[in-house]
Amino acid sequence: MRPIHTLVAVAAVALALAAPTTAAAGTTAAPTVEEQRLDQAAPQEILRRSGFDGVAPDFARALAGVRSPAEAERVIAREGGRLWKRAVDRVQGRGPAGGDLSRDDDRPLYWARLGMTRALGQWRPGFPLTDARRAALLDTLERTSRGEDSIDLPAGRAGQRVKRIVVTGFDPFQLDADVRRSNPSGAAALALDGTTIRTDSGPARVETAVFPVRWGDFADGTVERTLLPAFRSGPRRVDAFLTVSQGRVGRFDVERTNGAWRGGYPDNAKVSRTETVPVPAGVPTPHPQPQWTTTTLPYEKIVAANTGPVPVYDHTEVTEIPAGGTTPVIRPDGPTPGSTARAGGGGDYLSNEIAYRATLLRDAVGLKAPGGHLHTPVLRFGPDNTDPATGQVTDPDFVHNREAITAQVRSILTVVADTAR
């Protein structure tokens, strides 16, 4: 995810639910910036034409029957997981489509989740619910509805080698410019979750998650919390990983270098952050924090392979402040020794940040596996459907372009899987 230039664990949830109750029953949370976009015509049409328009009302009814904080945790985890599975099943062709919106669409998941989070914010339970408890429940909903808690890689078995791969995508973003937008990285993640890729060196099982476009979630450790169980040593450790986001027009980029810098572009909550990437407490990380991390993806093989119609590049450019300097400088061939990061190959937004965090965690736990970031082409509407004020929520070119991007992501992932040990 690149603009035009651009751990709350289960134990923590339980702790929050056990905290003293100081707020009276009946208090609610104000709708977030993202939730406020829900009432526009395009999100409502997307929900209706996918059959996901009933998700939030059904969730609100489930909440209405909750009688205790412990039951709330169970119900919210169950309903969040059901939404994730329903979105994956729809994209992968299982069950009814629920409407005439193409199955490859990632947007029903995004807008239905926001309907659920708004319902949770407006819920008035019959027992006291503090802001901290509501936030913990919201975290449960976010994790379960994004696949963050359901990465289920197979254990290694003697004589039955299956490679293990984790892929991540993102929510739609830049929605104030065009609320109709989809994110091809999220669509690819839904299409790949739980699938098996056949390679020349054997099968590879793929598990995925979709992350929010919000600075705060990243600072709170959502990436590390999700990836760490798969990165640590053990029988289910990943053999490769690929973080994916939307990048430039008309090209894929394998990002060579990632920088420890947030450039301040507003996120989906209209929040801006300009600072060194903050590493959350309690996760393995190198000390001192490095300014740069590097991909271990087989970029030469990816670029040389015939993965699809869109060109794939080994992208090496970064922006740095050279050692002893004060002014940012663009370096076409990567950073120079001792420099300070101002943009990685993937820019200075959350796509660069997820790449930085994932590869930093890789290095901290000693994971020796191919991994890094892939930028997809920008997903565009058809030439007669470019004006968000008058345009349709979908068109044949839009669907074709998203399907083609997903297919090429799968081909690129096959190259990655084939090189994994």
N, C-alpha and C positions, 0 to 999 in steps of 0.2 A: 504494500500500500504506500503509494508515493504521491503526495500532493503535487500540484503542478510544478513546484520546485522541491518539493519535499522528498503469612501463608495461612488466607484464613483456612486451616485444615478442619477436619471433622471435630477434632478435639476443641478447637477454638469455638466452633458452633455450639458444642455442648456446654462449654464454659459460659458463653454468652446467654444461653438459655437458662443456666443456673444462677445468673446474676440476680441481685436483689431487684424486686419490682418496685419502681418508683413512679411510673406513669400509670395513670388510671386507664381502665378499659374505655374504648371508644375514640382514642386519639388516632390520627391518620397521618400519612406522609404526603407532602405536596408532590404532584406529578413532576417527574424529571423533564429535562429538556428533550430527551429522546422520546419519552412517553407523550409529550405534548404534540409531537408530529403525527401521532397515530390517527388523529381525527381528520386529517387531510383526505381528500378523495382517493388519491392513488393508493395509499396503504390499505384503505378500506376495500378498494377493488381487488387488490392483490389477495387479501385475506378471503374475500368472498369467492373469488374465482379459483381458489385452491382448496376450498373447504375448511380452511383454518380459522374462519370467522367464529366458530363455536368454541375455540380453545379457551379463550379468556372467560367467557360466561360459564363454561363447565368448571373451570378452575375456581371461580368465585363461589359457585355452589358447593364445591368440595370444601372450601375454606369455611363456609357457613356452618358446616357440621362439625368442625373441630372444637374439642372441649378442653384441650390442655396444650402446653408448649411442646411436650414430647410428641403428641399426636400431630401437631403442626409440622414438626420436623419430618415425620414419616410421610405425611400427605404431600408436602411440598417436594420432597425428594422423589417420590413416586411420580407425581405429575410432571416434574421437570424432565425426568428420564423418559417418560412417555412421549413428550414433545420431541425430544431429540430422536428417538427411535422412529416416530411418525415421519419426521422430516427426512431421515435417511431412507426409510422405506419408500416414501413418495418419489424421491429422486432416483432410487434404484429400481423402480417399477413394481414394487410389491403393494398389493392392496389397491383400493380405488383411488383414482387421482383426486376425486373430490371436487372437480371443476375443470374448466377448459384451459387453465394456465398450464404451460408446458411443465413436464415433470422435473426437468433439470433445474428449476428455479430455486435459488437459495433464499429469496425474500420472504416466503411465508414463515419460515422459522424465525427470522429476525422480528417481524412485526407481531407474530403470535406471542413470542417471548415478552415483548414490551407490553402487550395486553395483559399478560400474567403478572409482570412486575407492577404494573399500575393497579391491578386488582389487589395484589398483596399490600401495596402502599395504602389503599383505601379500606382495607379490611378492618372491621371493628369487632375483635373477638370478645367473648364474654368473660375474659380474664385479663388482668393487667399485662401490657406488652410495652416494654421500654423501647426506646429508639435503638439501643444496642441489640436487643433481641430481634427486632424487626430486621435490622441490618444483617444479622447472622442468618436469618431465614432467607433473606434476599440472596445472600451469598450461596446458600444451598441451591436455590432455584437457578441462579446463574450457572453454577458448576454442572448441575445435572442436565440442564437443557442445552449445554454446549458440548457435551461429550467429554468434558474435562475429567470426570470421575469414572469413566467407563472404558478407558483404554485397557484392553484385555489382550495382551500379547501371549501367544502360546509358549509354554515351557519347552525347552530343548529336550528331545527324546533320542535315545540311542538308535541309530539307524534310520531316523525319520527327521531329517534336517529341514526346518522351515525357517526362513529368514524373517526377522521382525522389523517392521518399519513404522515410524510415526510421522504423520503429515499434519500440518496445521494450516488453517485458513483464517479469514477475517470476516466480520460483519460488513454490510454496505456502509459507505461513508460519503462525506461531502453532500449530505442530503438536503441542506438548505439551498444548494445550487440546483439540485434535481432530486426530489424525493423518490423518484421512480428507480433510482439506481440499484443495481445488483453488484455483488462482488464475485468475480469468477473464482477467486481462491476459496471462498466459502462454498460455492457450488461444487468445486472439485473435491473439497474435503467430504461433503455429503455423498458424493458419488463413489468415493474410494473407501469409506469407512467399512471395516469388516470384510473387505474383499481380499482375494488372493491373486497376486500377479505371477504369471508364469515367466520365468527367465531361463536362459541357457544354463544357468548354474543352479536351478531349482526354484521351488515356489517361495513366494514372499507374502506374508500376511501383513495387511495394512490396517492401522488404527488411526483415527483422526479426532481432532477437536477444532472448534471455531472460537476465536478470541474476539473480545470487544475492542472497539476503536476508542479507548479511553485511557488517558495517561495514568489516572489514579489506580486502575486495576493492575496495571503493569508495575507501578511502584509498590503495590501491596503484595506482589509476588505470585500473581495468577499463572504466569508462565512457568516459573520454577516449581511451583506446587504441582502443576500438571505433568511436567516432564521428568522431574526427579525420580519418581518410582521406576520409570522406564530406562533411565540413564544409569542407575546404580547397578553395581555388580550383582549377578544372580542369574537364574535359569531363564528369566524373561527379559533380559537386557536387550535393548534395541541393537540391531545390526546396521541401521541407517536411519536418518531423520531428514525431513525436508520442511522448512517453514516457507509458506507461499503467501504472496500478496499481489495486488494489482499494481502495475508499474507504468511503463511507457506505452505509447501508441505503436502498434505494429511490430513488436519485438518481445522476445523473452530475454531476460538477463539472469545469468548465474552470478550472484554478487560475491566478488572475491574477498572483500574486506568490510568489516562492520565497525562502526565507531561508537564510542561511549558518550554520545552527545544528543540531547533533545533540542530540536530547533525551534520549538514554540508554536508550530502550526496548530490551530484549534482542533480539538477532537470532536467526537459526536455529541459530547455534552457541552460544547463550546468552551472548554477549558484549554488554556495554553500553558505549556511548561518549557522553560528554557534553562537547561542545567545539565550537569553530568548525569548520566543514567544512574539512578539510585538502585543499589543492590539491597534487597530486603534482608533483614537480620534473620539468622537461623538457617541459612542455606549455604552449602559449600560454595566457596568462591576464592579465586586467587587473591593474594595480598602482595603488594599493593594492587589496586584495581587497574587493569591495563587499559590503555586508550584504544587499543585495536584488538580485534580477534579476526581469525582467518577461516575461510571455508575449508572443509575437507571433502567437499563434493568432487567427483571426478569431472571437473569442468571441461577438460580437453576432450574427453570421450563424449560428453553431452553435446558439446558444440559440433563435433564431427559426425555424430549419429544423425540418421534421417528420422527425426522424431515427429515431423509434421510440416505443415505449409509455412508456418511463421518462423523467421530466422531466430536462432538462439545465439547469444553473445556471452563471452567471458568478460564481464564488466569489471574493470580494475580501478576506475577513477574514484578518488576521495577528495575531501576538502580538509585541510589541516592548518594549524598554526605551527610553523616550523620551530624546532628547538631554538630558543633564544629570541624568537620573533613575537610579534603582536598582531599581525595581520593575517587573516585566512588566505590560503593559497590553494588553488585546485591542482591536484597531482594526477595526471592521466594514468600513471603506472603504480599507484598505491602510495602509502605513507612513507615518509623518510624517518630515520632513527630519531627517537626522542621527541617526536612531534605530538601535538595535542589535537584530538579529534574535533572536527566541526561538522563533518558529514561522512558517513560510510558510503560504500558503493550504492546502497539502497537509500541514500539520503539521510535526513535527520528526523524522520517521523517514526511511527510505530512499526513499520516493516523493518527498518534498520534496527530498531530496538529489539524486536523479537529475535532477529538473527543474532544480535549481539548477546542477548541473554541466553539463548539456547547454546551458542558456541562457547560462551563463558562457562556455563554449567558443564558442558562437555569436557572442557579442559580441567575444571575443578575436580571432577570425579574420575578423571583418567580414562574417559571413554575413547577408545580407538575405533572410530567408525566414520564412514562418510556422512557428512551433515553440513547443512548450510541453507542459504536462502535462494529462492527462485522468484523472480518478478514475472508476472504474466503480462500480456498486452492489455491495454485498456479495453474494457468491454463497452462497445458502442451500439446505440440504436441505429436503425436503418436511416438512410439519408433523408427520408420524408417524415421522420419521427424524432427530430432533434430538439424541438422546442418543448420544454417541460410544461409550459403554460397551456399548450394546446395538444400535446402529444399523447399517445396511448401508452399504457403500462408495459406493453410488449409488442413485438412485431417479428416477422419471420427472420430478418437479418439478425436481430438481437438474440433470438433463440439459437440460430445457427452459429453465431460467433461464440456464444457461451459454451455450446456443446463442443465446438472445435477446440476451444481453449482447454476444456476438461480432458478431451482426448489426448491433446499434446502433453498436458501435465502427466497423464498416465504413462505415456511413452517415455518421457524424460525420467519418471520415477522407475521405469523398467531398467533403464541404463544404470541408474543409481543402485538398484537392487542387485543387478548382475555383478557389480563390482564389490559388493559387500562380502565380507568373509563369512 
